[in-house]
Amino acid sequence: MKQSILILIALMAGSLSAAGEWPASAIPASLRTDAYAVIRSYTTEIVIREEDKAIMRVTRVVTVLDEKGKEYGFFSQPYDKLRKIRSATVRLLDAEGKEEKRVPMKDMNDVMANSSSFATDDRFIFIQYSNTEFPYTVVMEYELELSNLFLVNTWQPQSGEHLSVEQASITVDLPLANNLNFHTLAFDAQPNHPTVGNRHQYAWRLSQLPALKDEVWSPAWEHLVPTLYLVPAKFEAEGISGQSDSWASLGAFFYQLNDGRQSLPADLREKVHKLADGLESPREKAEALYRYTQQNTRYVSIQLGIGGWQTFDAKYVHETGYGDCKALTNFMKSMLMEVGIESHVALVRAGDDAQPIQTAFPSNQFNHVILCLPFNGDTTWLECTSATHPFGYLGDFTEGRHVLLMTPKGGKLTQTPAFTTEINYRTRTAHVTLKPDGSARMEVLVHASGFQETYLRALAYQGNRQAQEKYVRGLIALGSYELLDFSLSEGPAGPSPSMVLTYTLESRQLASAMGKRLFLPMNMLESPWPTLDATERKLPIEIANSFIDTDTVYFHLPAGFVLEAQPGPAEKETVFGKYEIDIAVESEQEIRFVRRLEMSKMRLPASYSEEMRSFLNEINRGDKQKMVLNNRS
């Protein structure tokens, strides 16, 4: 009997060894649909020992199904002085789950994390496989030591499209004297929260998440897949204690972290008073000092010290002539203090496509710093990293965002002004001089404001001629043409700063000739809009910005040509916006075409996809219409 049991155990062990650890054949069919890779297991364990110390242990097992999923099998882990890697191992398994290769931490690549930064202590280790036999599995195991607990830990097992998840879990263990603040998106999962001895334990688990395919006009990824944000209620950095129980206490922590760094050297104090003392209003003084900052400092990325969250003092910027967003903002604040003008540093999540912060979750969700000047009844915001922004103009990088003001009385959550639909405009006026053979000369003027002018402004002041020309050519939806000239300049004064682009070109065949007739496209300025697939949509529909686009094209006809046929006027109005085209004969030799498109910022469920598809198709059909010219001479 005993011998039989031993034989059975030996057979079972042999069977397990033959099957391997994570055989690809065990993946359910439901997780293979639309998937390039499958997360077999993703376990994260965080143990918070003190208010400035924690250990994180992660094991991530990914089966790569095909060539398109290879990036999910790459291992990359950043580290710095506040986030140290204690150990790391990566193992490669074949389709049956048998180990083919093992890479310890000492054999991994170790490089600087951001070579575009002027100064940084960020680095990362990585290893990438180029296995050509699919499927295969990568097992990644690593352990980190964390001492920047005021930063938010984000847990998002399903980190990209065409990636399914078999099972994932996260546990957080911390002292009873502390607590854990957390926030979830795309799933409403309350944690398992037992108390063990003198410690809290929080645990979340997810399983059987099918792969998602990202769809055009859809929201940000973090709103589509289960995402967990967490931060301890109490933390410490540089000997300063902080709390995340409210925006007020979080702002107080950052204020203390950066306080006492506003002292100006004597020569700069003298310069500040020389610039400001002769001016009457606080606004005029602030504008003069802002121009001085723009003309005498430059932005560089610096990621040193406490995770890049503690600023260099004003003297450093004065002596070097450069600084990052924190340092330049602190420099401007310091000069304002010298002449008695109140201002507050503001934390913001910046980026032209950045998603709003979660206002119900007090935590450090920010990546940039700007300055708020609470003038009496006229609050003004300054982007101190820009050498070209007009005074009081933020641009689409930080407009319409929740920000956290850092004040002596604590943090205050407020908002920057948002662009209105009327400010987010782009008007194009084109004069097209047509020739009998269908070639044409085009002179185009583009006037843009709001988020539509931001890239033009950056190109005008920071781009070289080659980069500018590449952008202009990207706007021209013509086959064969010669770009003769172009220019970029500031637009006329208005409710918001604007930019003007002009360009002239020769099109070798704008109109198609057939006998005595020319078939002329009405709107050659607009490329086709991305539309929705005819298949059933799964994701919500999102329009990121409200805007108004207006095109006016004047066609100057060659002698002897008359308008024989033309599309009629069109108008389409839906919940998404309004599209209009109109054609008018101004004279025998001039025809005017006007196109106007207005769309509204919104998010709607996938059930609106058919209506959205119909609207976009209507726009593309209208833009493709042609008129017919006949040579009667």
C-alpha positions in Angstrom: 0.0 0.0 0.0 2.7 2.4 1.0 4.7 1.6 -2.2 1.5 2.2 -4.3 1.1 5.7 -2.7 4.7 6.6 -3.4 4.3 5.5 -7.0 1.2 7.6 -7.3 2.9 10.7 -5.9 5.8 10.2 -8.3 3.4 9.9 -11.3 1.6 13.1 -10.2 4.8 15.0 -9.8 5.9 13.8 -13.2 2.6 14.9 -14.7 2.8 18.4 -13.2 6.4 18.7 -14.3 5.4 17.8 -17.9 2.5 20.2 -17.9 4.6 23.1 -16.6 3.6 26.1 -14.5 1.4 28.1 -16.8 0.5 26.1 -19.9 -1.1 28.3 -22.6 -3.6 25.5 -23.3 -5.3 26.2 -19.9 -6.4 29.7 -21.0 -10.2 29.8 -21.4 -11.5 30.6 -24.9 -13.4 33.7 -23.5 -10.1 35.3 -22.6 -8.5 34.6 -26.0 -11.2 36.6 -27.9 -9.7 39.9 -29.2 -6.6 39.2 -27.1 -2.9 39.6 -28.1 -1.8 38.6 -24.5 -3.4 37.3 -21.3 -2.4 38.1 -17.8 -2.6 34.7 -16.1 -1.9 36.1 -12.6 -1.0 39.5 -11.2 -0.5 39.7 -7.5 0.6 42.9 -5.6 1.4 43.1 -1.9 2.1 46.4 -0.2 3.3 46.4 3.4 3.4 49.9 5.0 5.9 49.8 7.9 6.1 53.4 8.8 4.7 56.7 7.5 7.7 57.0 5.1 8.5 53.4 4.5 6.8 50.5 2.6 7.6 47.3 0.8 5.9 46.3 -2.5 6.1 42.8 -3.9 4.8 42.0 -7.3 4.4 38.8 -9.4 3.1 39.2 -12.9 2.6 36.3 -15.2 1.8 37.1 -18.9 1.2 34.7 -21.8 1.9 36.4 -25.1 -0.3 34.9 -27.8 1.1 36.5 -30.9 3.5 39.1 -32.3 1.1 42.0 -31.5 1.2 41.2 -27.8 5.0 41.1 -27.4 5.1 44.5 -25.5 3.0 43.0 -22.7 5.8 40.5 -22.1 8.5 43.1 -21.7 9.7 43.9 -18.2 10.5 47.5 -17.2 10.7 49.0 -13.7 11.7 52.6 -12.8 13.5 53.5 -9.6 15.1 56.4 -7.8 16.3 57.4 -4.4 12.7 57.2 -3.0 11.8 53.9 -4.8 14.5 51.3 -4.7 14.5 47.9 -6.3 15.4 45.2 -3.8 15.2 42.3 -6.1 13.9 41.3 -9.6 13.8 38.1 -11.6 12.3 37.4 -15.0 11.6 33.9 -16.3 10.7 32.8 -19.8 8.4 29.8 -20.2 7.4 27.9 -23.4 3.9 27.1 -24.6 3.7 24.2 -22.2 4.9 26.3 -19.2 8.5 24.8 -19.1 11.2 27.3 -18.1 13.5 28.2 -21.0 15.4 31.1 -19.5 15.9 33.0 -16.2 17.3 36.5 -16.0 18.4 37.8 -12.6 18.4 41.5 -11.8 22.2 41.8 -12.3 21.9 40.8 -15.9 19.2 43.3 -16.8 19.7 46.6 -18.6 20.0 49.6 -16.3 19.5 53.1 -17.9 18.5 56.7 -17.2 14.7 57.0 -17.2 14.3 60.3 -19.0 17.2 61.5 -21.1 15.2 64.7 -22.0 15.5 66.0 -18.4 18.3 68.4 -17.6 18.8 66.7 -14.3 17.2 63.5 -12.9 17.9 60.7 -10.5 15.3 58.5 -12.2 16.5 55.2 -13.7 14.9 52.0 -14.8 15.9 48.4 -15.4 14.4 46.4 -18.3 14.6 43.2 -20.2 12.9 42.5 -23.6 12.5 39.1 -25.3 12.4 38.6 -29.0 10.9 35.1 -28.9 9.4 34.1 -32.3 7.6 31.0 -31.2 4.1 31.8 -29.8 2.5 31.4 -27.4 5.1 31.9 -24.6 4.8 33.1 -21.0 6.9 35.6 -19.0 7.0 35.5 -15.2 8.1 38.8 -13.6 8.8 39.0 -9.9 10.2 42.0 -8.2 10.3 43.8 -4.8 10.5 47.5 -4.2 11.3 49.7 -1.1 9.2 52.9 -1.2 9.7 56.1 0.8 7.5 58.4 -1.2 4.1 57.4 0.3 2.5 60.8 -0.6 2.4 59.6 -4.2 -0.7 57.7 -5.4 -0.3 54.0 -6.1 -2.4 53.1 -9.1 -3.4 49.5 -9.7 -4.7 48.7 -13.2 -4.1 45.1 -14.2 -5.7 45.5 -17.6 -3.3 48.2 -18.8 -4.0 48.2 -22.5 -6.2 47.0 -25.3 -6.3 43.5 -26.5 -5.2 42.3 -23.1 -7.3 40.0 -21.0 -6.9 39.1 -17.3 -7.4 35.7 -15.8 -6.8 36.7 -12.2 -5.4 39.7 -10.3 -5.2 40.7 -6.7 -3.8 43.4 -4.4 -3.4 43.5 -0.7 -2.3 46.4 1.5 -1.1 45.9 5.1 -0.6 48.9 7.4 -0.6 49.8 11.1 -3.9 50.4 12.9 -2.7 53.9 13.8 -2.9 54.7 10.1 -5.6 54.1 7.5 -5.9 53.6 3.7 -7.7 56.0 1.4 -8.8 54.5 -1.9 -10.9 55.3 -4.9 -12.1 53.0 -7.8 -13.0 53.6 -11.4 -14.9 51.2 -13.7 -15.6 48.9 -10.8 -17.3 49.3 -7.4 -15.4 46.8 -5.3 -15.3 47.2 -1.6 -12.2 45.5 -0.2 -12.1 42.6 2.1 -10.9 44.5 5.2 -10.0 42.4 8.3 -7.9 43.5 11.2 -5.1 41.2 12.1 -3.4 41.9 15.4 -2.5 45.6 15.4 -2.7 46.0 11.6 -5.2 46.7 8.9 -5.4 44.5 5.9 -7.2 45.5 2.7 -7.6 43.1 -0.3 -9.2 43.4 -3.8 -9.5 40.6 -6.4 -10.5 40.6 -10.0 -10.9 37.7 -12.4 -12.0 36.8 -16.0 -11.7 40.2 -17.6 -12.1 39.9 -21.4 -9.9 41.9 -23.7 -11.1 45.2 -24.9 -10.5 46.8 -28.3 -10.1 50.6 -28.1 -12.6 52.4 -30.3 -12.4 55.8 -31.9 -14.2 58.6 -30.1 -13.9 56.7 -26.8 -13.0 58.0 -23.2 -9.6 57.6 -21.6 -8.5 54.1 -20.7 -8.7 54.6 -17.0 -12.5 55.1 -17.3 -13.0 51.9 -19.3 -11.1 49.2 -17.2 -11.0 48.5 -13.4 -8.6 51.0 -11.8 -7.8 51.4 -8.1 -6.1 54.5 -6.6 -4.8 54.2 -3.0 -2.7 56.3 -0.6 -2.1 56.1 3.1 -4.1 58.6 5.2 -0.8 59.6 7.0 2.6 59.9 5.5 5.9 61.7 6.0 8.6 63.2 3.7 11.7 65.2 4.5 10.6 65.1 8.1 7.3 66.8 7.3 4.1 64.9 8.2 1.2 65.0 5.9 -2.4 63.7 5.7 -4.7 62.8 2.8 -7.9 63.0 4.6 -8.8 66.3 2.9 -7.6 68.7 0.2 -6.9 71.2 2.9 -4.5 69.0 4.7 -2.8 67.8 1.5 -2.3 71.3 0.4 -0.8 72.2 3.8 1.7 69.4 3.4 2.9 70.7 0.0 3.0 74.3 1.3 5.3 73.3 4.2 7.4 71.2 1.8 8.1 74.3 -0.3 7.9 77.1 2.2 10.9 79.3 3.0 12.4 79.2 -0.5 11.3 82.6 -1.6 14.2 84.8 -0.4 15.7 87.0 -3.2 19.3 88.3 -3.4 19.9 92.0 -3.1 20.5 92.7 -6.8 17.3 90.9 -7.8 15.3 92.8 -5.2 16.6 96.1 -6.6 15.7 94.9 -10.1 12.2 93.9 -9.0 11.5 97.3 -7.5 12.9 99.1 -10.5 10.5 97.2 -12.8 7.4 97.5 -10.6 7.5 100.5 -8.3 6.6 103.0 -11.0 3.5 101.2 -12.1 0.1 102.0 -10.7 -2.0 98.7 -10.4 -1.0 95.3 -9.0 -1.9 93.8 -12.3 0.5 96.1 -14.2 3.3 95.2 -11.8 2.6 91.5 -12.1 2.6 91.7 -15.9 6.0 93.5 -15.9 7.5 90.8 -13.6 6.0 88.1 -15.7 7.7 89.5 -18.8 11.0 89.7 -16.9 10.6 86.0 -16.0 9.9 85.0 -19.6 12.9 87.0 -20.9 15.4 86.0 -18.3 14.7 82.4 -17.5 14.1 79.2 -19.4 12.3 75.9 -18.6 14.3 72.7 -18.0 13.0 69.5 -16.6 14.6 68.7 -13.2 13.6 65.5 -11.3 15.8 65.6 -8.3 15.3 65.4 -4.6 12.0 64.3 -3.0 10.5 62.9 -6.2 10.8 66.2 -7.9 8.2 67.8 -5.6 10.3 70.2 -3.6 11.3 73.3 -5.4 14.7 74.9 -5.8 14.8 78.3 -4.2 14.4 81.7 -6.0 18.1 82.5 -5.7 19.0 79.3 -7.6 16.8 80.3 -10.6 18.2 83.9 -10.5 21.8 82.6 -10.6 21.4 79.9 -13.2 18.7 81.4 -15.4 16.7 78.1 -15.5 14.3 76.0 -13.5 11.5 73.4 -13.8 7.8 74.3 -13.4 8.1 74.4 -9.5 11.2 76.5 -9.5 10.0 79.1 -12.1 6.6 79.4 -10.4 8.3 79.9 -7.1 10.6 82.4 -8.7 7.6 84.4 -10.0 5.9 84.1 -6.6 9.0 85.4 -4.8 9.2 88.5 -6.9 5.5 89.2 -6.4 6.0 88.9 -2.6 8.8 91.5 -2.8 6.3 94.1 -4.1 3.4 93.0 -1.8 1.3 91.1 -4.4 -0.4 87.9 -3.1 -0.1 84.7 -5.1 -0.6 81.0 -4.6 1.2 78.1 -6.2 -1.3 75.6 -7.7 -0.9 71.9 -8.4 -2.6 70.8 -11.6 -2.8 67.7 -13.8 -1.6 69.2 -17.1 -1.7 68.0 -20.7 -3.9 68.7 -23.7 -5.5 65.3 -23.3 -5.2 64.9 -19.5 -8.2 63.5 -17.7 -9.9 65.4 -14.8 -8.7 64.5 -11.3 -10.9 62.5 -9.0 -12.1 65.4 -6.8 -13.7 62.9 -4.2 -10.2 61.4 -3.6 -7.8 63.9 -1.9 -4.4 62.8 -3.1 -1.5 63.8 -5.2 -2.9 63.4 -8.7 -0.9 66.2 -10.2 2.1 66.6 -12.6 2.6 70.3 -13.0 2.6 73.7 -11.2 1.2 77.0 -12.1 0.5 80.3 -10.3 -2.7 81.9 -9.1 -3.0 85.7 -8.5 -6.3 86.4 -6.7 -6.6 90.0 -7.8 -9.8 91.6 -6.4 -12.5 90.2 -8.5 -10.1 89.3 -11.3 -8.3 86.1 -10.6 -5.4 85.6 -13.0 -3.4 82.5 -13.8 0.1 82.3 -15.0 2.0 79.6 -16.9 5.5 80.3 -15.7 7.3 77.8 -17.9 6.2 79.5 -21.2 8.3 82.2 -22.8 5.6 83.0 -25.3 2.2 82.9 -23.5 0.5 86.3 -23.0 0.1 87.4 -19.4 -2.9 85.6 -17.9 -3.2 82.9 -20.6 -2.9 79.2 -19.7 -3.6 77.5 -23.0 -5.1 74.0 -23.4 -2.3 72.5 -21.3 -4.1 73.6 -18.0 -7.4 75.3 -19.0 -10.6 74.1 -17.3 -8.8 71.9 -14.7 -9.3 71.4 -11.0 -6.2 72.7 -9.2 -5.0 72.6 -5.6 -3.9 75.9 -4.2 -1.2 75.8 -1.6 -1.8 78.5 1.0 -0.6 79.2 4.5 -4.1 78.2 5.7 -4.0 74.8 3.9 -5.0 73.6 0.5 -8.0 74.8 -1.5 -9.5 73.0 -4.5 -10.6 75.3 -7.3 -10.7 75.5 -11.1 -8.9 77.3 -13.8 -11.1 79.0 -16.5 -12.3 76.8 -19.3 -12.3 77.6 -23.0 -15.9 78.2 -24.2 -17.1 76.8 -27.5 -16.8 80.2 -29.1 -13.1 80.5 -28.1 -12.3 77.1 -29.5 -12.7 78.2 -33.1 -10.8 77.7 -36.3 -11.7 79.7 -39.4 -10.1 79.1 -42.8 -10.5 81.4 -45.8 -9.2 80.3 -49.1 -9.1 81.9 -52.5 -8.8 79.4 -55.3 -7.8 80.6 -58.8 -8.7 77.9 -61.2 -7.1 77.3 -64.6 -8.8 75.7 -67.6 -6.7 72.5 -67.3 -7.9 71.9 -63.7 -4.8 73.2 -62.0 -5.1 76.0 -59.5 -3.4 78.5 -57.2 -4.6 78.5 -53.6 -4.1 81.2 -51.0 -5.3 80.1 -47.5 -5.5 81.9 -44.2 -6.1 80.0 -41.0 -7.1 81.8 -37.8 -7.3 79.6 -34.7 -8.0 80.2 -31.0 -8.4 78.2 -27.8 -7.1 74.6 -28.0 -6.9 74.9 -31.7 -4.1 77.6 -31.6 -1.9 75.9 -29.0 0.2 73.8 -31.4 0.5 76.7 -33.9 1.9 78.9 -31.1 4.4 76.2 -30.1 5.5 75.8 -33.8 5.8 79.6 -34.3 8.1 80.2 -31.3 9.8 76.9 -30.8 9.7 74.9 -34.0 12.2 75.3 -36.8 11.2 76.0 -40.4 11.4 72.3 -41.3 9.0 71.3 -38.5 6.6 74.1 -39.5 6.6 73.0 -43.1 5.9 69.4 -42.1 2.9 70.6 -40.1 1.5 72.7 -42.9 1.9 69.9 -45.4 0.0 67.7 -43.0 -3.0 70.1 -43.3 -3.2 69.8 -47.1 -5.4 67.0 -48.3 -4.3 67.2 -52.0 -2.5 64.8 -54.1 0.0 66.7 -56.2 1.0 70.2 -55.3 3.8 72.6 -54.7 3.9 74.6 -51.5 5.1 78.1 -52.5 5.2 79.9 -49.1 3.8 79.9 -45.6 4.0 82.0 -42.4 2.9 81.9 -38.8 2.1 85.0 -36.7 0.1 86.2 -33.7 -3.6 86.8 -34.4 -5.5 90.0 -33.9 -6.6 91.1 -30.5 -9.7 89.3 -29.2 -11.3 87.7 -26.2 -8.5 85.0 -26.3 -5.0 84.9 -27.8 -5.0 83.4 -31.4 -2.6 82.5 -34.1 -2.7 83.0 -37.9 -1.3 80.6 -40.5 -1.1 81.6 -44.1 0.1 79.5 -47.0 0.1 79.5 -50.8 0.3 76.6 -53.1 0.0 75.4 -56.7 -2.2 72.3 -57.2 -1.3 70.5 -60.4 -4.8 69.0 -60.7 -7.4 70.3 -58.3 -10.3 69.6 -60.7 -10.8 66.5 -62.9 -11.2 67.3 -66.6 -13.7 65.5 -68.8 -14.2 67.0 -72.2 -15.2 70.6 -71.7 -16.2 70.0 -68.1 -14.3 70.3 -64.8 -15.4 68.4 -61.7 -14.2 70.5 -58.8 -14.3 69.4 -55.1 -16.1 71.9 -52.9 -14.0 71.5 -49.8 -10.4 70.5 -50.4 -9.3 71.9 -47.0 -10.6 69.1 -44.8 -9.4 65.5 -44.5 -12.1 62.8 -43.8 -13.3 62.5 -40.3 -12.7 59.2 -38.4 -16.0 57.5 -38.2 -17.4 54.6 -36.2 -17.2 50.9 -37.3 -20.5 49.3 -38.4 -19.9 46.6 -35.9 -21.6 46.7 -32.5 -19.9 49.3 -30.3 -18.9 48.3 -26.8 -17.4 51.6 -25.4 -19.0 54.9 -24.6 -18.6 57.8 -27.0 -16.7 60.9 -25.9 -16.1 64.2 -27.7 -13.1 65.8 -25.8 -13.7 69.5 -26.7 -16.4 71.8 -27.9 -15.4 73.7 -31.0 -16.6 75.7 -34.1 -14.8 75.2 -37.4 -15.8 77.5 -40.4 -14.4 77.3 -43.9 -15.0 79.8 -46.6 -13.7 79.1 -50.1 -13.9 81.6 -53.0 -13.5 79.9 -56.4 -12.3 82.2 -59.1 -13.3 80.6 -62.4 -11.3 80.8 -65.7 -12.7 82.8 -68.5 -15.5 81.0 -70.4 -16.4 78.6 -67.6 -19.8 78.6 -66.0 -21.4 76.7 -63.1 -23.4 73.8 -64.6 -24.3 71.8 -61.6 -23.8 72.2 -57.9 -24.7 70.4 -54.6 -27.6 72.0 -52.8 -27.2 73.5 -49.3 -27.2 71.0 -46.5 -27.9 71.0 -42.7 -27.6 68.2 -40.2 -28.2 68.8 -36.5 -27.8 66.1 -33.8 -27.1 65.8 -30.1 -23.4 65.8 -31.1 -23.4 69.1 -33.0 -24.4 70.8 -36.2 -23.0 70.6 -39.8 -23.9 73.1 -42.5 -22.8 73.8 -46.1 -23.9 76.5 -48.4 -23.0 77.5 -52.0 -23.5 81.0 -53.4 -22.8 82.4 -56.9 -21.2 85.7 -56.2 -20.7 86.6 -59.9 -20.2 84.9 -63.2 -16.6 84.2 -62.3 -16.8 83.7 -58.5 -18.5 81.0 -56.4 -18.4 81.0 -52.6 -18.6 77.8 -50.6 -19.2 77.9 -46.8 -18.8 75.0 -44.4 -19.5 75.2 -40.7 -19.2 72.4 -38.1 -20.0 72.8 -34.4 -19.5 70.0 -32.0 -20.1 69.8 -28.2 -18.0 68.3 -25.5 -19.9 65.3 -24.1 -19.9 61.6 -23.2 -22.7 59.3 -24.2 -23.3 55.6 -23.9 -22.5 53.2 -26.8 -26.2 53.1 -27.7 -25.7 56.4 -29.5 -23.2 54.9 -31.9 -25.6 54.6 -34.9 -26.6 58.3 -34.6 -22.9 59.3 -34.3 -21.9 57.2 -37.3 -24.7 58.8 -39.4 -23.6 62.3 -38.3 -19.9 61.6 -39.2 -20.8 60.0 -42.5 -23.0 63.0 -43.4 -20.0 65.3 -42.7 -17.7 63.2 -44.9 -20.3 62.9 -47.7 -20.8 66.7 -47.6 -17.1 67.4 -47.7 -16.6 65.2 -50.7 -19.2 66.8 -52.9 -18.2 68.4 -56.3 -19.6 71.0 -58.5 -19.5 70.8 -62.3 -18.1 73.6 -64.5 -18.6 73.8 -68.2 -16.4 75.7 -70.7 -18.9 77.6 -72.9 -16.3 79.5 -74.8 
